[in-house]
Amino acid sequence: MPGHHQYPEGLRPPAASPDRREAIAITANVRPLSQPVPGSVLRARMTGSPRPLIDGRLHLSAMDSAPYWARQYTRRFLAHCGGITQGTAEAAQLLVSELITNATRASARDFPGREPSYSERAGLSVIGLSLRHFPDGLLIEVSDSSLEPPVLVDADHNAETGRGLMLVDALSREWGYFPAPDGGKVVYCLVSLP
C-alpha cells in the first residue's frame, strides 16, 4: 500500500514522542539500484528495453525557477499522451515539482540574498528531467550532480520542509535512485495509469 512502511525486524525507527521535533530517516521503501531502472532513458538503446509510447527530456539550471518550468513542461508533455486522466496529470506534475525541487536543493550553489549574475548562471549545475509514457505507467526521472541519496523523512507537523519524498512515496507505484553514468544520481518514480 503506498505510503505504508513495512520495516524489517530490528530496523523499525523509534517512536516519536510529542516533545521530540527531529525528523526520523525512513529508507525502507527507497529502492537503491546499481543501474538504471528498466524503461529508463539511459537504457533506451539496450536490447530488450521497453519502448515508450512517447518520451521527452528537459534540462534546467539548478535555480529556484526550475520546478516551475518543469511543471509547465510536464503539463504540456502529458497533454500529448493519450489515456492520462486529469488526476494522474496533476499527480505527475506534483511529483515532478517535488523531485526537481529536491534536485535543485541538492545541486544548487548558494548566492545569499541575491540572484546569480549571468556569468555565474553559466556555472550552475544542470538538472535533467525525463518523462516516458508506457502503456501501464509514466516513468519520471530527475538527474542531478549530487552523490547524496534521497532520504524519506517523517517530518514533524511543524516542519517547513521534508514532505516532498513523502508525497513521492504516497503518489507513486515505486520510487528509488541509481547512480548517473556521468556522476551524480537519478531519482525515479513510476506512476500507475488507470
C-alpha positions in Angstrom: 0.0 0.0 0.0 1.5 3.4 -1.0 2.7 5.4 2.0 2.6 2.4 4.3 6.0 1.5 5.6 6.9 -2.1 6.4 10.1 -2.3 8.4 12.3 -5.4 8.6 12.8 -6.8 12.1 15.2 -4.7 14.1 15.1 -1.7 11.6 11.9 -0.1 12.9 12.6 3.6 13.7 12.0 4.8 17.3 8.5 6.1 18.0 8.3 9.9 18.1 7.2 11.5 21.3 5.2 14.8 21.3 8.2 16.7 22.6 10.6 15.2 20.0 10.9 17.5 17.0 13.6 15.9 14.9 12.9 14.0 11.6 13.3 10.2 11.5 15.0 8.8 8.5 12.9 6.2 6.7 14.7 4.2 4.0 12.6 1.0 3.8 10.7 1.9 0.6 13.6 3.5 -1.3 15.0 1.3 -4.0 18.7 2.0 -4.4 19.7 0.4 -7.7 23.1 -0.2 -9.2 22.0 0.5 -12.7 19.2 2.4 -14.5 15.6 1.3 -13.8 14.0 -0.8 -16.7 12.4 1.7 -19.1 14.9 4.4 -18.2 16.1 6.8 -20.9 19.6 5.7 -20.0 18.7 2.1 -21.1 16.8 3.2 -24.3 19.4 1.7 -26.7 19.8 -1.6 -24.8 18.4 -4.7 -26.3 15.1 -5.7 -24.7 14.5 -2.4 -23.1 10.8 -1.4 -23.3 9.9 1.4 -25.7 7.7 4.2 -24.5 4.7 5.4 -26.4 6.1 8.9 -26.1 9.0 10.4 -24.3 10.6 13.8 -23.6 13.5 15.4 -21.9 14.3 18.8 -20.4 17.5 20.2 -18.9 17.3 23.0 -16.4 19.8 25.1 -14.4 19.7 24.4 -10.7 17.8 27.6 -9.9 14.7 28.4 -7.8 12.7 28.7 -11.1 13.4 25.1 -12.2 10.3 23.5 -10.5 8.0 26.0 -12.3 9.5 25.3 -15.7 9.5 21.5 -15.1 5.8 21.6 -14.1 5.0 23.6 -17.3 6.9 21.1 -19.5 5.2 18.2 -17.8 1.8 19.7 -18.3 2.5 20.1 -22.0 4.0 16.7 -22.3 1.1 15.0 -20.7 -1.3 16.9 -23.0 0.2 14.8 -25.9 -0.2 11.5 -24.1 -3.4 9.5 -24.6 -5.2 7.9 -21.7 -3.8 10.3 -19.0 -6.6 11.4 -16.6 -6.6 14.8 -15.1 -6.0 13.3 -11.7 -2.9 11.4 -12.9 -1.7 14.5 -14.7 -2.0 16.6 -11.6 -0.2 13.9 -9.5 2.6 13.7 -12.1 3.1 17.5 -12.1 3.3 17.4 -8.3 5.8 14.5 -8.4 8.0 16.3 -10.9 7.8 19.5 -8.9 8.9 17.7 -5.7 11.8 15.8 -7.4 13.0 18.9 -9.2 12.9 20.9 -6.0 15.0 18.3 -4.3 17.5 18.1 -7.1 17.7 21.9 -7.1 18.5 22.0 -3.4 21.0 19.1 -3.7 22.8 20.8 -6.6 22.5 24.5 -6.2 25.3 26.9 -5.4 24.5 29.5 -2.8 24.0 33.2 -3.7 22.9 34.6 -0.3 20.4 37.4 -0.7 20.8 37.9 -4.4 20.2 36.4 -7.8 23.3 35.0 -9.6 24.7 37.1 -12.3 24.6 36.0 -16.0 28.1 34.7 -15.9 27.5 32.9 -12.6 24.5 31.2 -14.0 26.7 29.6 -16.7 28.4 27.7 -14.0 25.3 26.3 -12.3 24.6 22.6 -12.2 22.3 21.1 -14.7 19.2 19.1 -13.7 17.7 16.6 -16.1 14.1 15.6 -16.4 13.0 12.6 -18.4 9.3 11.7 -18.9 8.5 8.3 -20.5 4.9 7.3 -21.1 4.4 3.5 -21.3 1.0 1.7 -21.7 0.8 0.9 -18.0 2.5 3.9 -16.4 4.6 7.0 -16.5 8.3 6.9 -15.6 9.6 10.2 -14.2 13.4 10.5 -13.9 15.3 13.5 -12.4 19.1 13.7 -12.5 21.3 15.9 -10.5 25.0 16.3 -9.7 24.8 15.3 -6.0 26.0 11.9 -4.9 23.9 12.1 -1.7 21.0 9.6 -1.9 17.4 10.8 -1.3 16.2 10.3 2.3 12.5 9.9 3.1 11.9 11.5 6.5 8.9 11.5 8.8 8.7 15.3 9.0 7.3 16.9 12.1 3.9 18.6 11.7 5.6 22.0 12.2 8.4 21.4 9.7 8.6 23.7 6.7 10.4 21.1 4.6 10.8 17.4 4.4 7.4 16.3 2.9 8.4 16.1 -0.7 9.5 12.4 -0.7 6.6 11.6 1.5 4.4 12.7 -1.4 6.5 10.8 -3.9 6.1 7.7 -1.8 2.4 8.2 -1.4 1.6 9.0 -5.1 3.9 6.7 -7.0 3.8 2.9 -7.5 7.5 2.7 -6.9 10.4 5.1 -6.5 14.2 4.9 -6.0 17.5 6.1 -7.3 20.6 4.9 -9.1 24.0 6.4 -10.0 24.1 8.6 -13.1 26.8 7.5 -15.6 28.4 10.9 -15.6 28.3 11.4 -11.9 25.6 12.3 -9.5 22.4 10.4 -9.3 19.0 9.8 -10.9 15.8 9.7 -8.8 12.9 8.0 -10.5 9.3 7.2 -9.7 6.6 5.2 -11.6 3.1 6.4 -11.7 0.4 3.9 -12.5 -2.1 4.7 -15.2 -5.8 3.8 -14.7 
